[in-house]
Amino acid sequence: MARVWPVSTRDSRSRRERIIRYRADRALTREQAAARISAYVYGNIILFAALVPMTEADAAHGHALQVLAGVAVSTLLAHVFAELIGHNVREEKPLTLGAIRHELRDAGPIATTATVPALLMAAAWAGWLPGVAAIAASDVYLLLRLAAIGLIVERLRSSRVSPRTLLAGIGLAAVAAAIALLKVTVSH
């Protein structure tokens, strides 16, 4: 019979802490956390707006994948470019390679936002998934990411998540979805 070793209170507390109250990197400054959450929100809204008008035919013929990839790359580049201009104004120093890497890292959530929808659209293009299912799954995925905004903010602040945080995330998702739908309505 195998012997079961008792788990110390310290071990269980750290495990609970990792699961329930996941913390961001403590070296992350408040400014970096704000830049990353900004990119996260912006990327989700723009990609959701790009997905809303997509049709099953767009997914099946690869057009949806092209649009999503193009929107993700152009949004990432535009965001980094704008942040570098802002950085230049704040610092009043020439840009360095380190500053560019820093801005690219802070814009990373835009790229991560596009990953799952792009994979779903690629699966639809390959015929492995119906186009409607790929679009619906991508929409749900992005709405869930938007609803998680409150959780992400709390994580970046290293604060405890509360029911209020969850409700705020749902409210933020509704506002972000409304902004995306407004963009689609105005631009199409």
TARAJO-V634843 format. One record per helix or strand. SS is the DSSP state (helix for helix, strand for strand). FROM is the first residue (numbers start at 1). TO is the last residue. Records with the same first field share a line. If there is no record, write none. Layout:
SS: FROM-TO  FROM-TO
//
This chain:
helix: 9-20  30-52  56-60  63-91  97-106  108-125  131-147  149-157  163-187
//
